[in-house]
């Protein structure tokens, strides 16, 4: 991927309209995606730990996800306001400071050992991450030619995928141990978070010294809206409104799948052979029941990182390539339709086929957040900062749906709980395939030029 003019005379993906190469800026911003990937990955293995340590049901442990995503909901609009007032650089530094303070909170929370104390830490951490996501996501879309915006945000989100892989590994080291002593493990939860707090402070210093250009994206609707109605708000744009709904549904599905992955693996998949149980991958990660080997919580955490999040990362890289070659809304539609079918296979509970479907779902859900984000703010110009805050607010879907999914799992079984993400992915596919019509300009009905509207020649 060249950062200079290509053979057809077009600029590279990290060259702005004034000819500046912003590759270093993009790389620095992408480090933020790695940060919140690690934080989110640790949250997803915390659910099962609290079920064991505090004897909570699946529905009760979902309060972790509730606190996490409500932190996003609570801070998204203030983050959008400060993004407009402070600019990209100031907003990122503010977000990093909040993340650091939240990380240090886990030190007293660990000594208290109370569920509510951990929930406060999770909530505060999410508030800081909201600042970063509200600013970093739209910033990646303007660091170069517009037609490559979905590709850039998917590329940056690939760093997020690496964080998702590392998060469960780090979390598993402190939330589960070889002695299965959950009380002892609870005393060490603060260690990774305090470490993150220190690293984040250093990162804030780096951003303070870095050069970050303020780039105003073009507004495709400005002229048409001025003639039609000078006071039209962002809510008059159907492609943005439906993006908020689609993001709510996606994060609801993602949070549910990530949260209850360990529950599903432990309770629903068939036994493994002795050779698999004794392999290096599952060493200490199985338990014997009725003479057969079943994967336990530690083994499920290993599988989450070794297969689930590796496929998630592979999907991000694949999506980066595909959104450069084909219309981003169609790629989103294909992936969402595939995941709808995979959720059905999990729901009907057919042994290893259902288990394989669960792992494959990580690949196909991988591009959804960044692609929905890019499609939702496409063509909105300076209003994209406000629009991005509402799209980030839609993350609250992750606070509500896992509780429903967990409740269904408590009433029936975890396989039946996957009916929730099934409907979410089906509606996302509907949005994706309808995007071009939704993005039409007012009055004229002329569609805006979507990101990567048609395959690009090389």
N, C-alpha and C positions, 0 to 999 in steps of 0.2 A: 504494500500500500504506500504509494509515493506521496510525499508531502510537497512536491513541486508540480508544475504543469505536466499533465500526462500527454500521450501521443496525439490526442484530439484537441489539445490546447486548454483543457479544463483544469482548474486548480485541484490540488490534492485535498484529502479529507480534513487536514488540520491547517489549512491556509485560509485566513479571513479575507473579506472583500478588499481590504486595503493592502493585501499582499503579505501580511505578517504570518510567520510560522509559529503556531501556538502549541506545538507538540509537547513541550515541557509543561506548559500550563495544564494541558489535558491529562498528562501523566500524574501530575500532582493532585488534581481533582479526583482522578480515578482511585487514588489511595484512600479516599474517603469511602468509596464503595466497598473496598476491602474491609475497612473498619466496621461499618455497620453490618456487613455480612458475618463477621466473626461474632459480633454482639447478638445478632438474631439467631445464629446457629447455636449459641449456648442456651438461649431461651428455650429452644425446641427440645432439648434434652432435660431441661429443668422440670418440665411437667411430670414425667414419670418418677423423677427423684422425689418430688414432694408427695406423690401418691404413696410411695413406700415409707418415706420418713415421717409424714404426718398423718398417714392412714386416710387419705382423701380419695373420694370417688373420681372418676374421669371428669364428670361435670364440675366438681369442686376444683380440681387442679387446673381447669381451664381459666380460673381467675388469673393465672399468670399471663395467659395470652390477652385476657380482658384488660389487665393493667397496662400491658405493653402497648396494645393498639389504641387504648383510650388516651395514652400519652401522646400518640400521634394526633388523635382527634383534637385534644385540648390545645395543642401548640401549633397546629397547622396554619390557622389564620394569623396569629401573631407572627409566625415565622415569615409568612408572605408579606406582612406589613413591614417588618424589619428588613426583609430582602429589598424592598423598594427604597427604604430610607438609608440603609447602610451599604447597599450594593452587594455584589457577589462576595467580595473579599471580606467585608465587615461581617456579613451574615454567617459566613463559614467559620470565622474566628469565634463569634458568639456561640455558635452551635458546639464547637469543640470545647469551649469552657464549661458549658452545661454538661456535656458528656463526662468531662473529667470530674466535676463535682459529684455527679451521680455515681461514678465508679468508686470514689472515696467513701460514699455513703454505705457501701456494702461491708466496710470494716466494722462499724458499730452494729449493722444489721446481723452480721455473722455471730457477734457475741450475744445479741439478744436471742437469736435462733427462733424468732416468731415469724409466722407466715406473713403477717401484715407488714413487717419491716422489710422483708424481701420484695413485697409488692410495691412498696414506696420506691425502692431502688429501681425496680423494673420500669415503673411509671416515669421517674425522673430521667432515666437513661433514654427512654423513648422520646421524651421532650427534646433532648439534645439532638438525637438522631433526626428528628423532624426538621430542625433547622437545616441540617446538612442535606437531607433529601430534597427539601423544598427548593434549595438553591442549586445543588450540584446537578440534579437531573436536567433542569432546563438549560443550565450553563453548558453542558456537554453538547446540546443541540445547536448552539450558536457558535461553537468553536470551529468554524469551517463552513463549506458550502452547504446550503440547506438540503439539497437532495441526498446528502449523506447523513442527515440528522439521526434517523433511526439506527443506522449502522454505528454511529459514534456512541449513542447511548447504550446500545447493546454491547459494544466493545467495553465500555466502562463498567457496565453491569456484569461483565465476565469476571472482573476483579471481585465483584460482590459474590459471584459463584465460588471463587477460591475461598473467600471468607466463610461461606456456608459449609465448605468442606472442613476447614480448620476449626470452626466453632464447636461442632459436636465432639471432635477429638479432644479439644481443650476442656470442654464441659465434662466429658466422660472421665477425664483424668481426676477431676475434683468432685463430681457428683456421684460417681460409682468407683469402687475400688475392689481389689482382688479378694478382700475379706467379706465383701457385701455388707459392711457395717455402715448403714446409711447415716446413723447418728454421727459417726466419726467423719464421714464425708461432708456432712452439713457444716462442720466447723471450718472447712477449708474453702467454702464457696467464695469468700471475699478475695482470695488470692488472685484469680484471673482478672477480676474487675478492678482491683487496685492497680494491677500491672497496666491494664488498659488506660486507667486514669493518668498514670505517669507518662505513658507513650503519647497520649493525646495532648498533654501539655507541651511536649516537645514539638509535636506536629503543629500546634497553634503558633508556636514561635517561628516555624518554617514558613507558614502562610503569611505571617506578619511581615516577613522580609521579602516575600515573593512578589513578582509583578503579575497582576491579574487584570487584563483589559476589561473594561465595561463595554459590552457589545449590545446594541439595541437591535433586536430581530425585526425583519420587515412585517408590516401588518397588511395582509392580503384583503382584509375586509374594510379598511379605513375609508377608501373612496366610496365604496358602495353604501356603507353605513351612513356616511355624511349626507348622502343624497336621500337615503331612505328614512333615517331617523338619527339625528346626532347624539341621542342619549341612549342608544342601544347598549346593553350590558353584555358581559361575557355569557350570561345565561340565555341570551338570544341565539347562541350558536349550538345547534343540535349535536354537532360532532363532539363538542366539549362536554355538554350535559350528559350525553350517553357515555362518554369516556369516564366521567365520575362514577356513574353506575357500574360500568364494566370493571373499573378498578376496585370498587367495593366488592364485587362478586369474585374477582380474581384473588384478592388478598384473603377473602373469606375461605375460598377453596384451598389456597396455598397454606394458610395457617392451620386449617383443619387437617390437611394431609401431613404436614410437618409435625404437628403436635401429637397426633395419634399414630404416627408411623411405628414407634416403639411398641405401643399397645397392640397394633395389628400384627407385627412380626412375632411378638411373644405369644399371642393368643390364637392367631388364625392360621399361620402357615404350617404345612405338614412337617413331620420330623425330618432331620437330616441324617445322612449316613455317618458311620463312625469315622471314616476317612475325612469327611468334611468337618466334623466336630473336633477332630484332633489336629486339623490344619493350623498353620500359623495365623491365618486370618481370624479364626474363631477360637483361638486358644483362651480358655477361661470364659468363653462366651456362650456356653451351652449348659443345659441342665438335663438330668435323666429323669424321665417320668414314664412309668409303666414299661420300663426296659428300652425306651427309645430316647434319642437325643433331640432336644428342642432348644431353639435359640433363646437365650435369656436377655435381660435388659442390656448388659454390657455388650453382648454379641450384636444386638439390634443397633446399638449406637455405632458400632464398628461398621456394620452394613450400611447405615445411613450415610456415613462419610465415604466409605470405599466404593459404593455403587450409586446410591441415591444422589448425592451431591456431585459426584464425578459426572454422572449423566446430566445433571443440571448445568454444570459448567460446559460440558460438551454441547448441550443444546444452545447455550448462549453464544458460543463460537460459531456454531452452525447457523444460528439466527442472524448473527452479524453478517455472514456471507450471503444468506438468502435475501435479507432486506436490502442488500446492495444490488442484487440481481433482479428482484421481483417487487411488485407493490407491497409495501409493508402491511397494509390492511388485509391483503389476501394471505400472506404468510401467517399472520395472526389467526385468520379464520381457519386455515388448514390445521394449525397446531391445536386450536381450541376444539375443533371437531374430533381430532384424534383422541384428545383427552376425554371427551365425552364418552367415546366408545370404551376407553380403558377403565373409566369409573364404573361403567355397566358391568364389565368383566369382574371387577372387584366385588361389586354388589351381589352378583349371583353366586359368588363363593365356589369357585371350581379349582381348588387346590393350588398347584404351582402356577397355573395359567394366571390366576388372580394375583399371585405374588409377583410374577414377572410384570404384569400390567401396572402394579403399584410402582415398581422401579422405573418403568418406561414413562410413567406420568411425569416424573421429574424432568425428563428431557423435553417433553412437549409443553410443560408449563413455564419453562425457563425464560422464554422471550416475552412473556405476556406483560409483565409490569412495565418494562422500558418501552415496549412498542405501543401499548395503550397510552402511556404518558406522551410519547412523541406525537401520536395521532391526535390526542386531545388538545394539545397546545398548538398544533400546526396552524400557521397563518395568523395567529393572534397578536403578533408583534409585542409591544411593551406590556400588553395585558396578559402575556404568558406567565409573568411572575405571580399575578393574582390567581390565574387559572391553575398554576401548579400547586398553589397552597390548597385549593379545593380538591385537586386530584390526590394530593397527599392525605388530606383529611379522610378521603374515601378508604384509607387503610383501616379505618375503624371497623370495616367488615370483618377483619381478623379478630376483633374483640367480641363479636356477637355470634358468628356462625360456629366457631369451635365448641361453644357451650351447647348449641343445638346438636351438633355432631356427637359430642360426648354424651349428651342425654340419650340419644338414640342408641349409642353403644352400650350404655348402662341398661336400657330397657330390653334390647335384643342382643346384638353382638356388633363388633367393630366393623364387620363387613357391611352391615346394613347402614351404618353411619355414613358410608360413602355416597349415599343418595344425595346428600347435600352438595358436595362438589360437582356431582354429575349435572345437576340443574344449573349450577354456576357456569360451568364451561360451555354448556349449550347456549346460554344467553350471551356469553362473550362471543361465540362464533356468529351469532345473529348480528351483533353490533359490528363485527369486523367486516362481514360481507355486505353490510348496509352503509359502510363508512363514506363512500364517495357521494352517495345521495345526501347523507347527513351533512357533509361539508360544503354543500352548495352555497354560493354567495346569495345574500338577500335580494329579493325582487327578481334579479336576472335568472336565478337558478343555475348560473354557471359554476361548475365545480372548481374549487381552488386546486392548484397544482399540488397533489399530495407528495409526500416524501417518496422518492424513487417510484414515480408513477408508472414507469415501464422499464423492462430490462435495459441495463446500461451496456453499451458496447465497450470493448477493451482495445 
